[in-house]
Amino acid sequence: MEIKVLGPGCPKCKQTEQNVKAAVAETGIDATVEKITDIMEIAGYGVFGTPSVIIDGEVKSVGKIPSKDEIKTWIEK
Amino acid sequence: MAKECCKPGGNIMILACSGGSNVGQLSNQAAIELTQEGFGKMFCLAGIGAHLGGFVQSAKDVPAMVAIDGCEVGCAKAILDHAEIQTKNYLVLTELGIEKNKDFNLKAEDIQKVKAAVRSACE
């Protein structure tokens, strides 16, 4: 599984990355977590704002910090 | 976009039909000017219409939104319905008393009227 967290480095983006990593650790799912900070690359995803979470190419959330439990529901499917 | 991610307060997503008539282009011009004035941020309705994931999810997650249709055909509303996005604030410009035609020389007074209506719809 490939998870990307889009965000230039603000506190919300960092919190989202932490929540994603915690969810991955708790579920034990084999996943890579990549933080995307390049503005042009982020723009390519067509998101209105950040942080955003993308799992295997599917945009799961935009402009908010998803909780660890919410992220777990996405990656356990 | 991303540089505003931690900006306090909400950011209103503005979706204009941008259609091929005076009222369609009025929706577009009002969206541009409201964005330039800092009222909200124009977003790409075509991306939602194309069902591109980033655009659709952005519209679903945004806390504040206004959709502007030029006329009662309601293309913007239909696009949002088709993508299963709840329309939070909505207005149709012909209902403001602006007649639909093919004159693309937009009147400043009409642009101001639309901008005021959008601001009012979001209150």
Backbone of each chain as ProteinMPNN parsed JSONL, in Angstrom:
{"seq_chain_A": "MEIKVLGPGCPKCKQTEQNVKAAVAETGIDATVEKITDIMEIAGYGVFGTPSVIIDGEVKSVGKIPSKDEIKTWIEK", "coords_chain_A": {"N_chain_A": [[0.848, -1.195, 0.0], [0.435, 2.234, -0.779], [0.877, 5.276, 0.674], [0.282, 8.72, 0.633], [1.01, 11.832, 2.029], [-0.016, 15.014, 1.62], [1.38, 18.186, 1.919], [2.833, 21.298, 2.824], [4.346, 21.526, 5.118], [3.308, 22.538, 7.453], [1.938, 22.743, 10.855], [-0.544, 21.275, 10.908], [-0.255, 19.566, 8.778], [1.91, 18.073, 9.58], [0.852, 16.819, 11.809], [-1.076, 15.257, 10.602], [0.523, 13.508, 9.126], [1.751, 12.184, 11.244], [-0.496, 10.911, 12.376], [-1.177, 9.195, 10.31], [1.078, 7.524, 10.202], [0.924, 6.375, 12.726], [-1.464, 4.972, 12.51], [-0.814, 3.119, 10.548], [1.19, 1.722, 11.885], [-0.258, 0.583, 13.999], [-2.076, -1.087, 12.737], [-0.453, -2.77, 11.398], [-0.142, -3.047, 8.722], [1.426, -3.493, 5.573], [2.884, -0.821, 4.366], [3.941, 2.106, 2.604], [4.809, 5.346, 3.599], [4.704, 8.506, 2.395], [5.76, 11.829, 2.42], [4.648, 14.611, 0.761], [5.898, 17.608, -0.205], [6.367, 19.451, -2.138], [5.104, 22.179, -3.803], [4.181, 22.358, -6.458], [3.9, 19.715, -7.153], [1.951, 18.947, -5.35], [-0.145, 20.526, -6.282], [-0.749, 19.181, -8.58], [-2.438, 17.172, -7.843], [-4.903, 18.256, -7.663], [-6.149, 19.255, -5.397], [-8.013, 21.249, -3.067], [-6.938, 22.263, -0.795], [-4.547, 21.739, 1.878], [-3.81, 19.75, 4.826], [-3.659, 16.752, 2.806], [-4.668, 13.4, 2.232], [-3.664, 10.568, 0.493], [-4.376, 7.419, -0.68], [-3.128, 4.7, -2.231], [-3.443, 6.063, -4.664], [-5.962, 7.149, -4.452], [-7.77, 9.939, -3.429], [-8.368, 10.669, -0.154], [-8.891, 12.499, 1.905], [-9.206, 16.041, 2.364], [-7.828, 19.086, 3.302], [-8.127, 18.851, 6.067], [-7.463, 17.362, 9.304], [-7.319, 14.049, 9.444], [-8.479, 11.613, 11.78], [-6.664, 9.126, 13.633], [-8.141, 6.774, 13.876], [-9.993, 7.07, 11.81], [-8.315, 6.97, 9.615], [-7.44, 4.38, 9.873], [-9.711, 2.961, 9.134], [-9.693, 3.404, 6.447], [-7.367, 2.131, 5.541], [-7.652, -0.468, 6.277], [-9.516, -1.585, 4.682]], "CA_chain_A": [[0.0, 0.0, 0.0], [1.207, 3.474, -0.89], [0.146, 6.4, 1.277], [0.953, 10.002, 0.492], [0.468, 12.96, 2.786], [0.338, 16.248, 0.928], [1.415, 19.353, 2.799], [4.123, 21.98, 2.732], [5.145, 21.456, 6.35], [2.662, 23.249, 8.557], [1.607, 21.831, 11.973], [-1.646, 20.367, 10.555], [0.279, 18.548, 7.87], [2.776, 17.197, 10.387], [-0.042, 16.004, 12.647], [-1.689, 14.263, 9.714], [1.556, 12.495, 8.857], [1.901, 11.382, 12.474], [-1.68, 10.059, 12.507], [-1.076, 8.143, 9.285], [2.119, 6.574, 10.622], [0.41, 5.643, 13.889], [-2.484, 4.039, 12.021], [-0.092, 2.041, 9.855], [1.878, 0.92, 12.899], [-1.233, -0.174, 14.791], [-2.717, -2.126, 11.926], [0.578, -3.689, 10.927], [-0.246, -3.179, 7.264], [2.651, -3.181, 4.838], [2.611, 0.41, 3.622], [4.939, 3.166, 2.606], [4.225, 6.666, 3.849], [5.549, 9.527, 1.778], [5.289, 13.204, 2.597], [4.871, 15.422, -0.439], [5.941, 19.013, 0.215], [6.549, 20.309, -3.308], [3.826, 22.836, -4.113], [3.732, 22.019, -7.819], [3.454, 18.313, -7.136], [0.667, 18.944, -4.635], [-1.154, 21.108, -7.181], [-1.096, 18.17, -9.574], [-3.492, 16.289, -7.335], [-6.175, 18.949, -7.779], [-6.802, 19.447, -4.096], [-8.338, 22.639, -2.716], [-6.072, 22.674, 0.307], [-3.813, 20.672, 2.539], [-3.23, 18.47, 4.419], [-4.465, 15.782, 2.081], [-4.175, 12.02, 2.328], [-3.935, 9.785, -0.71], [-4.039, 6.01, -0.472], [-3.098, 3.985, -3.514], [-3.921, 6.939, -5.729], [-7.301, 7.679, -4.185], [-7.766, 11.044, -2.467], [-9.267, 10.297, 0.942], [-9.31, 13.672, 2.683], [-8.622, 17.304, 1.904], [-7.977, 20.286, 4.126], [-8.427, 18.579, 7.473], [-6.619, 16.34, 9.915], [-8.107, 12.846, 9.744], [-8.059, 10.944, 13.011], [-6.005, 7.828, 13.448], [-9.176, 5.742, 13.672], [-10.547, 7.244, 10.467], [-7.299, 6.476, 8.673], [-7.43, 2.909, 9.983], [-10.82, 2.41, 8.343], [-9.312, 3.477, 5.031], [-6.291, 1.199, 5.162], [-8.028, -1.844, 6.606], [-10.485, -2.079, 3.692]], "C_chain_A": [[0.884, 1.245, 0.0], [0.37, 4.641, -0.352], [0.966, 7.673, 1.104], [0.227, 11.046, 1.326], [0.949, 14.228, 2.095], [0.301, 17.413, 1.901], [2.791, 19.969, 2.808], [4.939, 21.958, 4.023], [4.572, 22.2, 7.523], [2.313, 22.254, 9.677], [0.489, 20.845, 11.641], [-1.143, 19.226, 9.677], [1.148, 17.549, 8.645], [1.931, 16.28, 11.263], [-0.697, 14.902, 11.813], [-0.706, 13.145, 9.408], [1.745, 11.588, 10.076], [0.73, 10.42, 12.647], [-1.63, 8.9, 11.511], [-0.062, 7.082, 9.725], [1.652, 5.748, 11.819], [-0.619, 4.604, 13.456], [-1.828, 2.849, 11.33], [0.577, 1.118, 10.88], [0.895, 0.036, 13.667], [-1.878, -1.305, 13.999], [-1.711, -3.156, 11.434], [0.563, -3.906, 9.42], [1.074, -2.761, 6.608], [2.376, -1.962, 3.946], [3.802, 1.346, 3.677], [4.219, 4.491, 2.805], [5.196, 7.717, 3.323], [4.934, 10.898, 2.002], [5.656, 14.0, 1.354], [4.808, 16.894, -0.037], [6.064, 19.98, -0.975], [5.197, 20.869, -3.758], [3.301, 22.438, -5.489], [3.23, 20.579, -7.885], [2.101, 18.199, -6.426], [-0.442, 19.455, -5.553], [-1.629, 20.092, -8.216], [-2.182, 17.205, -9.124], [-4.866, 16.967, -7.343], [-6.897, 19.186, -6.474], [-6.952, 20.936, -3.776], [-7.429, 23.163, -1.624], [-5.332, 21.483, 0.867], [-4.082, 20.776, 4.041], [-4.218, 17.604, 3.641], [-3.822, 14.411, 2.232], [-4.614, 11.246, 1.093], [-3.472, 8.355, -0.462], [-4.2, 5.258, -1.78], [-3.777, 4.8, -4.622], [-5.284, 7.553, -5.505], [-7.242, 8.762, -3.108], [-8.819, 10.765, -1.392], [-9.735, 11.488, 1.764], [-8.543, 14.892, 2.203], [-8.884, 18.391, 2.936], [-8.322, 20.043, 5.574], [-7.497, 17.483, 7.991], [-7.482, 15.11, 10.191], [-7.571, 12.18, 11.009], [-7.392, 9.613, 12.671], [-7.045, 6.738, 13.158], [-9.791, 5.839, 12.269], [-9.578, 6.689, 9.422], [-7.273, 4.947, 8.699], [-8.565, 2.287, 9.175], [-10.484, 2.429, 6.849], [-8.315, 2.383, 4.664], [-6.622, -0.259, 5.481], [-9.015, -2.426, 5.602], [-9.798, -2.998, 2.689]], "O_chain_A": [[1.916, 1.308, 0.668], [-0.706, 4.94, -0.868], [2.165, 7.708, 1.382], [-1.001, 11.127, 1.327], [2.148, 14.485, 1.994], [-0.681, 17.608, 2.617], [3.799, 19.263, 2.801], [6.11, 22.337, 4.016], [5.28, 22.468, 8.494], [2.385, 21.044, 9.463], [0.561, 19.686, 12.05], [-1.558, 18.076, 9.824], [1.116, 16.345, 8.391], [2.255, 15.105, 11.438], [-0.848, 13.767, 12.265], [-1.069, 11.969, 9.429], [1.883, 10.372, 9.941], [0.921, 9.261, 13.015], [-1.997, 7.77, 11.835], [-0.327, 5.884, 9.626], [1.953, 4.558, 11.911], [-0.639, 3.488, 13.974], [-2.247, 1.706, 11.513], [0.532, -0.106, 10.753], [1.189, -1.126, 13.949], [-2.187, -2.361, 14.553], [-2.078, -4.281, 11.094], [1.184, -4.839, 8.912], [1.733, -1.813, 7.034], [1.72, -2.069, 2.91], [4.559, 1.378, 4.648], [3.148, 4.72, 2.243], [6.347, 7.8, 3.752], [3.736, 11.098, 1.797], [6.817, 14.055, 0.95], [3.768, 17.367, 0.422], [5.881, 21.187, -0.82], [4.269, 20.116, -4.055], [2.103, 22.209, -5.656], [2.264, 20.273, -8.583], [1.224, 17.449, -6.853], [-1.535, 18.892, -5.598], [-2.773, 20.141, -8.668], [-2.774, 16.503, -9.943], [-5.877, 16.324, -7.06], [-8.122, 19.305, -6.448], [-6.126, 21.76, -4.166], [-7.178, 24.365, -1.537], [-5.477, 20.358, 0.387], [-4.549, 21.822, 4.491], [-5.434, 17.712, 3.8], [-2.603, 14.282, 2.344], [-5.782, 11.27, 0.705], [-2.326, 8.115, -0.083], [-5.289, 5.199, -2.352], [-4.573, 4.28, -5.403], [-5.72, 8.395, -6.29], [-6.729, 8.532, -2.013], [-10.007, 10.643, -1.689], [-10.859, 11.489, 2.267], [-7.416, 14.804, 1.714], [-10.014, 18.587, 3.382], [-8.774, 20.965, 6.254], [-6.841, 16.78, 7.222], [-8.307, 15.142, 11.104], [-6.368, 12.185, 11.27], [-7.545, 9.069, 11.577], [-6.839, 5.888, 12.292], [-10.07, 4.826, 11.629], [-9.985, 6.024, 8.469], [-7.103, 4.305, 7.663], [-8.404, 1.211, 8.599], [-10.938, 1.574, 6.089], [-8.414, 1.781, 3.595], [-5.947, -1.172, 5.007], [-9.324, -3.616, 5.653], [-10.447, -3.513, 1.779]]}, "seq_chain_B": "MAKECCKPGGNIMILACSGGSNVGQLSNQAAIELTQEGFGKMFCLAGIGAHLGGFVQSAKDVPAMVAIDGCEVGCAKAILDHAEIQTKNYLVLTELGIEKNKDFNLKAEDIQKVKAAVRSACE", "coords_chain_B": {"N_chain_B": [[-3.2, 27.833, -2.642], [-1.86, 25.324, -1.156], [-0.178, 26.825, 0.464], [-1.844, 28.142, 2.107], [-2.72, 26.437, 4.009], [-2.729, 26.384, 6.777], [-3.97, 28.642, 7.458], [-5.89, 30.682, 9.534], [-9.429, 30.31, 10.198], [-12.245, 29.833, 7.945], [-12.301, 28.852, 4.454], [-13.878, 29.843, 1.713], [-15.146, 27.903, -0.826], [-15.555, 28.667, -4.172], [-17.671, 27.983, -6.775], [-18.245, 28.29, -10.098], [-20.521, 28.252, -12.84], [-19.62, 29.15, -15.263], [-20.544, 29.351, -17.867], [-21.58, 29.504, -21.421], [-22.812, 32.095, -21.918], [-24.05, 35.428, -21.213], [-24.762, 35.409, -18.483], [-23.505, 33.1, -17.575], [-20.842, 33.822, -17.902], [-20.828, 35.981, -16.227], [-21.051, 34.715, -13.777], [-18.573, 33.568, -13.71], [-16.836, 35.818, -13.797], [-17.54, 37.13, -11.459], [-16.752, 35.216, -9.606], [-13.998, 35.246, -9.997], [-13.345, 37.893, -9.227], [-14.23, 37.952, -6.57], [-12.495, 36.119, -5.495], [-10.079, 37.452, -5.881], [-10.524, 39.53, -4.162], [-10.35, 38.317, -1.77], [-12.494, 37.08, -0.602], [-13.183, 34.431, -0.955], [-12.271, 31.371, -2.591], [-11.882, 30.621, -5.873], [-12.703, 27.57, -7.465], [-12.152, 24.606, -9.437], [-14.716, 23.718, -11.342], [-14.938, 22.108, -13.537], [-13.122, 20.065, -13.046], [-14.429, 18.689, -11.054], [-16.651, 17.904, -12.485], [-15.455, 16.133, -14.179], [-15.031, 14.116, -12.516], [-12.63, 13.823, -11.122], [-10.538, 12.647, -8.604], [-9.226, 14.304, -6.61], [-10.468, 16.768, -6.871], [-13.19, 16.213, -6.462], [-13.186, 15.128, -3.841], [-12.191, 17.313, -2.473], [-14.3, 19.128, -2.7], [-16.204, 17.78, -1.253], [-15.133, 17.801, 1.298], [-14.757, 20.449, 2.021], [-15.481, 23.096, 4.274], [-17.071, 25.348, 3.711], [-18.961, 26.525, 1.013], [-19.931, 27.926, -2.159], [-22.092, 27.712, -4.865], [-22.511, 28.847, -8.147], [-24.856, 29.317, -10.552], [-25.51, 30.372, -13.85], [-27.978, 30.346, -15.151], [-31.298, 28.882, -15.088], [-31.01, 26.339, -16.046], [-29.069, 25.043, -14.642], [-26.456, 23.8, -14.52], [-24.12, 23.723, -12.884], [-25.17, 22.949, -10.419], [-26.176, 20.468, -11.16], [-23.838, 19.095, -11.791], [-22.642, 18.935, -9.28], [-24.576, 17.439, -7.917], [-24.418, 15.078, -9.378], [-21.918, 14.199, -8.675], [-22.393, 13.578, -6.141], [-22.193, 15.558, -4.177], [-22.926, 17.691, -1.596], [-24.759, 20.63, -2.011], [-23.969, 23.574, -0.593], [-24.356, 26.409, -0.42], [-26.218, 28.287, -2.742], [-26.895, 29.878, -5.845], [-28.827, 31.319, -8.536], [-28.317, 33.196, -11.34], [-30.143, 34.395, -13.156], [-32.359, 34.552, -11.624], [-31.909, 36.757, -10.195], [-32.83, 38.749, -11.653], [-31.409, 39.275, -13.904], [-31.198, 39.217, -17.316], [-30.798, 36.471, -19.513], [-28.5, 36.298, -22.156], [-26.529, 36.591, -25.183], [-24.623, 38.495, -25.032], [-21.489, 39.344, -24.408], [-20.278, 41.494, -23.335], [-19.879, 42.343, -20.407], [-21.746, 43.915, -17.835], [-20.707, 46.298, -15.471], [-22.349, 46.896, -13.322], [-23.934, 44.643, -13.142], [-22.053, 42.711, -12.453], [-21.329, 43.603, -9.927], [-23.783, 43.287, -8.656], [-24.048, 40.509, -8.686], [-21.841, 39.724, -7.158], [-22.53, 40.806, -4.681], [-24.792, 39.309, -4.142], [-23.705, 36.761, -3.917], [-22.094, 37.066, -1.675], [-24.09, 37.568, 0.184], [-25.498, 35.156, 0.096], [-23.792, 33.518, 1.418], [-23.841, 34.222, 4.018]], "CA_chain_B": [[-3.647, 26.523, -2.238], [-1.228, 24.697, -0.005], [0.46, 27.788, 1.357], [-2.862, 28.655, 3.008], [-3.324, 25.311, 4.697], [-2.903, 26.625, 8.203], [-4.565, 29.962, 7.616], [-7.038, 30.567, 10.419], [-10.738, 30.584, 9.625], [-12.654, 29.024, 6.805], [-11.993, 29.343, 3.127], [-15.073, 29.51, 0.951], [-14.934, 27.41, -2.186], [-16.492, 29.289, -5.106], [-17.807, 27.188, -7.988], [-19.051, 29.021, -11.074], [-20.826, 27.431, -14.026], [-18.734, 29.686, -16.316], [-21.147, 28.91, -19.127], [-21.449, 30.263, -22.664], [-23.789, 33.178, -22.045], [-23.651, 36.539, -20.333], [-24.888, 35.047, -17.064], [-22.435, 32.134, -17.294], [-19.587, 34.563, -17.748], [-20.965, 36.798, -15.005], [-20.704, 33.839, -12.642], [-17.111, 33.401, -13.759], [-16.165, 37.077, -13.441], [-17.778, 37.378, -10.031], [-15.898, 34.284, -8.856], [-12.625, 35.763, -10.093], [-13.17, 39.111, -8.426], [-14.369, 37.608, -5.149], [-11.225, 35.471, -5.119], [-9.063, 38.511, -5.798], [-10.829, 40.366, -2.993], [-10.108, 37.541, -0.559], [-13.736, 36.567, -0.01], [-13.138, 32.969, -1.053], [-11.295, 30.894, -3.564], [-12.509, 29.933, -7.005], [-12.206, 26.207, -7.65], [-12.399, 24.126, -10.797], [-15.927, 22.904, -11.472], [-14.694, 21.099, -14.578], [-12.451, 18.933, -12.406], [-15.476, 17.915, -10.364], [-17.449, 17.291, -13.544], [-14.672, 15.019, -14.724], [-14.94, 13.142, -11.418], [-11.239, 13.634, -10.696], [-10.622, 12.401, -7.17], [-8.801, 15.425, -5.775], [-11.47, 17.832, -6.959], [-14.434, 15.748, -5.837], [-13.002, 15.02, -2.394], [-12.042, 18.681, -1.963], [-15.636, 19.726, -2.583], [-16.914, 17.079, -0.176], [-14.538, 18.095, 2.607], [-14.642, 21.878, 2.319], [-16.543, 23.492, 5.212], [-17.943, 26.398, 3.179], [-18.953, 26.513, -0.453], [-21.06, 28.534, -2.854], [-22.159, 27.355, -6.289], [-23.201, 29.902, -8.902], [-25.326, 28.982, -11.889], [-25.969, 31.54, -14.586], [-29.397, 30.256, -15.49], [-32.08, 27.831, -14.432], [-30.613, 25.003, -16.523], [-28.486, 24.5, -13.41], [-25.353, 22.855, -14.807], [-23.234, 23.581, -11.716], [-25.903, 22.146, -9.434], [-26.265, 19.094, -11.674], [-22.503, 18.494, -11.646], [-22.455, 18.608, -7.86], [-25.485, 16.321, -7.612], [-23.903, 13.871, -10.031], [-20.741, 13.761, -7.912], [-22.883, 13.336, -4.774], [-21.663, 16.622, -3.312], [-24.009, 18.525, -1.075], [-24.643, 22.045, -2.342], [-24.161, 24.26, 0.683], [-24.981, 27.687, -0.755], [-26.472, 28.169, -4.183], [-27.721, 30.915, -6.447], [-29.03, 31.325, -9.987], [-28.234, 34.626, -11.636], [-31.359, 34.909, -13.8], [-33.329, 34.822, -10.551], [-31.615, 38.102, -9.666], [-33.398, 39.709, -12.589], [-30.491, 39.497, -15.024], [-31.688, 38.451, -18.462], [-29.773, 35.666, -20.188], [-28.321, 36.573, -23.588], [-25.187, 36.25, -25.684], [-23.798, 39.702, -25.005], [-20.396, 39.091, -23.464], [-19.791, 42.751, -22.764], [-20.513, 42.287, -19.089], [-21.962, 45.227, -17.217], [-20.107, 46.409, -14.131], [-23.412, 46.869, -12.307], [-24.356, 43.247, -12.98], [-20.998, 42.007, -11.697], [-21.468, 44.012, -8.52], [-25.008, 42.664, -8.139], [-23.77, 39.079, -8.465], [-20.921, 39.6, -6.018], [-23.29, 41.078, -3.457], [-25.684, 38.161, -3.919], [-22.879, 35.642, -3.444], [-21.734, 37.367, -0.271], [-25.308, 37.415, 0.985], [-25.84, 33.724, 0.154], [-22.843, 32.831, 2.307], [-23.955, 34.728, 5.4]], "C_chain_B": [[-2.927, 26.085, -0.985], [-0.616, 25.711, 0.96], [-0.534, 28.353, 2.374], [-3.4, 27.578, 3.933], [-3.529, 25.566, 6.179], [-3.432, 28.022, 8.475], [-5.783, 29.837, 8.527], [-8.349, 30.891, 9.697], [-11.02, 29.754, 8.402], [-12.232, 29.645, 5.502], [-13.132, 28.889, 2.228], [-14.692, 29.073, -0.46], [-16.002, 28.02, -3.095], [-16.493, 28.482, -6.404], [-18.752, 27.908, -8.942], [-19.318, 28.14, -12.288], [-19.966, 27.868, -15.212], [-19.241, 29.35, -17.717], [-21.065, 29.916, -20.267], [-22.542, 31.282, -22.904], [-23.322, 34.311, -21.137], [-23.713, 36.129, -18.857], [-23.847, 33.995, -16.648], [-21.122, 32.845, -17.058], [-19.639, 35.541, -16.575], [-20.613, 35.965, -13.776], [-19.192, 33.692, -12.553], [-16.397, 34.672, -13.274], [-16.344, 37.407, -11.96], [-16.892, 36.473, -9.181], [-14.442, 34.761, -8.863], [-12.426, 36.948, -9.142], [-13.314, 38.833, -6.926], [-13.105, 36.907, -4.642], [-10.137, 36.53, -4.935], [-9.27, 39.396, -4.574], [-10.666, 39.605, -1.675], [-11.35, 36.986, 0.098], [-13.741, 35.041, 0.045], [-12.119, 32.574, -2.09], [-12.029, 30.124, -4.661], [-11.866, 28.562, -7.185], [-12.756, 25.677, -8.965], [-13.602, 23.184, -10.861], [-15.732, 21.807, -12.519], [-14.016, 19.862, -13.998], [-13.436, 18.047, -11.66], [-16.327, 17.188, -11.402], [-16.771, 16.089, -14.162], [-14.493, 13.896, -13.707], [-13.486, 12.82, -11.059], [-11.209, 13.653, -9.166], [-10.294, 13.59, -6.291], [-9.839, 16.535, -5.741], [-12.756, 17.435, -6.231], [-14.284, 15.699, -4.315], [-12.838, 16.396, -1.763], [-13.405, 19.32, -1.734], [-16.441, 19.055, -1.468], [-16.418, 17.512, 1.207], [-14.548, 19.574, 2.983], [-15.791, 22.32, 3.233], [-17.508, 24.529, 4.65], [-17.817, 26.475, 1.662], [-20.122, 27.333, -0.972], [-20.971, 28.136, -4.329], [-23.003, 28.405, -7.001], [-23.565, 29.378, -10.282], [-25.802, 30.246, -12.57], [-27.466, 31.509, -14.812], [-30.024, 29.026, -14.856], [-31.785, 26.436, -14.992], [-29.851, 24.276, -15.404], [-27.35, 23.514, -13.613], [-24.442, 22.64, -13.586], [-23.887, 22.694, -10.662], [-25.958, 20.677, -9.877], [-24.929, 18.369, -11.543], [-22.275, 18.067, -10.2], [-23.347, 17.432, -7.458], [-24.924, 15.009, -8.164], [-22.695, 13.298, -9.291], [-21.086, 13.503, -6.455], [-22.251, 14.293, -3.767], [-22.827, 17.499, -2.877], [-23.754, 19.988, -1.43], [-24.976, 22.861, -1.092], [-24.806, 25.625, 0.513], [-25.094, 27.739, -2.274], [-27.269, 29.363, -4.679], [-27.711, 30.825, -7.969], [-29.168, 32.78, -10.42], [-29.461, 35.183, -12.338], [-32.439, 35.209, -12.76], [-33.063, 36.156, -9.857], [-32.177, 39.181, -10.585], [-32.469, 40.041, -13.749], [-30.942, 38.597, -16.18], [-30.542, 37.713, -19.149], [-29.717, 36.043, -21.662], [-26.89, 36.212, -23.989], [-24.279, 37.475, -25.759], [-22.711, 39.533, -23.94], [-19.71, 40.367, -22.974], [-20.478, 42.924, -21.401], [-20.614, 43.677, -18.472], [-21.407, 45.226, -15.795], [-21.18, 46.312, -13.05], [-23.918, 45.441, -12.07], [-23.323, 42.448, -12.18], [-21.111, 42.343, -10.215], [-22.69, 43.37, -7.872], [-24.767, 41.198, -7.808], [-22.865, 38.906, -7.248], [-21.651, 39.831, -4.687], [-24.202, 39.897, -3.118], [-24.898, 36.961, -3.398], [-22.506, 35.86, -1.979], [-22.936, 37.137, 0.642], [-25.672, 35.935, 1.164], [-24.969, 32.972, 1.152], [-22.949, 33.292, 3.76], [-24.632, 33.709, 6.309]], "O_chain_B": [[-3.332, 26.432, 0.124], [-0.553, 25.455, 2.162], [-0.14, 28.962, 3.368], [-4.429, 27.778, 4.579], [-4.443, 24.995, 6.774], [-3.347, 28.519, 9.597], [-6.625, 28.966, 8.309], [-8.371, 31.643, 8.722], [-10.145, 29.059, 7.886], [-11.852, 30.815, 5.445], [-13.325, 27.693, 2.01], [-14.003, 29.791, -1.185], [-17.198, 27.906, -2.827], [-15.456, 28.316, -7.047], [-19.925, 28.11, -8.626], [-18.452, 27.376, -12.714], [-19.623, 27.052, -16.067], [-18.456, 29.098, -18.632], [-20.554, 31.024, -20.107], [-23.132, 31.323, -23.984], [-22.346, 34.181, -20.4], [-22.82, 36.462, -18.078], [-23.37, 34.0, -15.514], [-20.38, 32.516, -16.133], [-18.606, 35.885, -16.002], [-19.959, 36.449, -12.851], [-18.613, 33.691, -11.467], [-15.48, 34.611, -12.454], [-15.427, 37.896, -11.3], [-16.348, 36.901, -8.164], [-13.749, 34.684, -7.849], [-11.472, 36.992, -8.366], [-12.597, 39.415, -6.113], [-12.704, 37.089, -3.493], [-9.38, 36.503, -3.965], [-8.315, 39.942, -4.02], [-10.824, 40.178, -0.597], [-11.291, 36.478, 1.217], [-14.251, 34.447, 0.995], [-11.218, 33.343, -2.425], [-12.698, 29.122, -4.407], [-10.65, 28.411, -7.072], [-13.7, 26.228, -9.53], [-13.516, 22.014, -10.486], [-16.291, 20.716, -12.402], [-14.305, 18.739, -14.414], [-13.302, 16.824, -11.634], [-16.68, 16.021, -11.23], [-17.425, 15.148, -14.611], [-13.886, 12.865, -13.997], [-13.158, 11.679, -10.734], [-11.77, 14.541, -8.525], [-11.008, 13.861, -5.325], [-10.058, 17.164, -4.706], [-13.33, 18.226, -5.483], [-15.156, 16.174, -3.587], [-13.295, 16.624, -0.643], [-13.64, 19.967, -0.713], [-17.265, 19.699, -0.82], [-17.192, 17.579, 2.163], [-14.365, 19.912, 4.153], [-16.944, 21.959, 2.996], [-18.661, 24.582, 5.078], [-16.717, 26.489, 1.109], [-21.165, 27.432, -0.326], [-19.91, 28.217, -4.947], [-24.067, 28.799, -6.522], [-22.692, 29.037, -11.08], [-26.429, 31.098, -11.94], [-28.143, 32.529, -14.68], [-29.359, 28.24, -14.181], [-32.275, 25.446, -14.448], [-29.97, 23.061, -15.242], [-27.295, 22.489, -12.933], [-24.045, 21.512, -13.294], [-23.25, 21.809, -10.091], [-25.804, 19.767, -9.063], [-24.887, 17.181, -11.224], [-21.777, 16.973, -9.935], [-22.909, 16.535, -6.739], [-24.955, 13.974, -7.5], [-22.472, 12.087, -9.276], [-20.208, 13.244, -5.632], [-21.836, 13.903, -2.675], [-23.605, 17.981, -3.699], [-22.671, 20.518, -1.181], [-26.105, 22.843, -0.601], [-25.731, 25.957, 1.255], [-24.2, 27.299, -2.997], [-28.206, 29.811, -4.018], [-26.766, 30.344, -8.593], [-30.031, 33.505, -9.926], [-29.796, 36.35, -12.132], [-33.327, 36.028, -12.998], [-33.864, 36.626, -9.05], [-32.019, 40.375, -10.328], [-32.72, 40.988, -14.495], [-31.048, 37.379, -16.034], [-29.457, 38.263, -19.34], [-30.744, 36.104, -22.338], [-26.147, 35.605, -23.218], [-23.279, 37.471, -26.477], [-22.982, 39.573, -22.74], [-18.691, 40.314, -22.285], [-21.518, 43.572, -21.286], [-19.7, 44.495, -18.574], [-21.61, 44.285, -15.028], [-20.954, 45.723, -11.993], [-24.28, 45.075, -10.951], [-23.676, 41.619, -11.341], [-21.001, 41.465, -9.358], [-22.655, 42.962, -6.711], [-25.223, 40.702, -6.778], [-23.103, 38.037, -6.409], [-21.409, 39.133, -3.702], [-24.359, 39.536, -1.952], [-25.379, 36.23, -2.532], [-22.596, 34.947, -1.158], [-22.808, 36.58, 1.732], [-26.098, 35.516, 2.24], [-25.358, 31.924, 1.666], [-22.226, 32.801, 4.627], [-24.81, 33.966, 7.499]]}, "name": "protein", "num_of_chains": 2, "seq": "MEIKVLGPGCPKCKQTEQNVKAAVAETGIDATVEKITDIMEIAGYGVFGTPSVIIDGEVKSVGKIPSKDEIKTWIEKMAKECCKPGGNIMILACSGGSNVGQLSNQAAIELTQEGFGKMFCLAGIGAHLGGFVQSAKDVPAMVAIDGCEVGCAKAILDHAEIQTKNYLVLTELGIEKNKDFNLKAEDIQKVKAAVRSACE"}
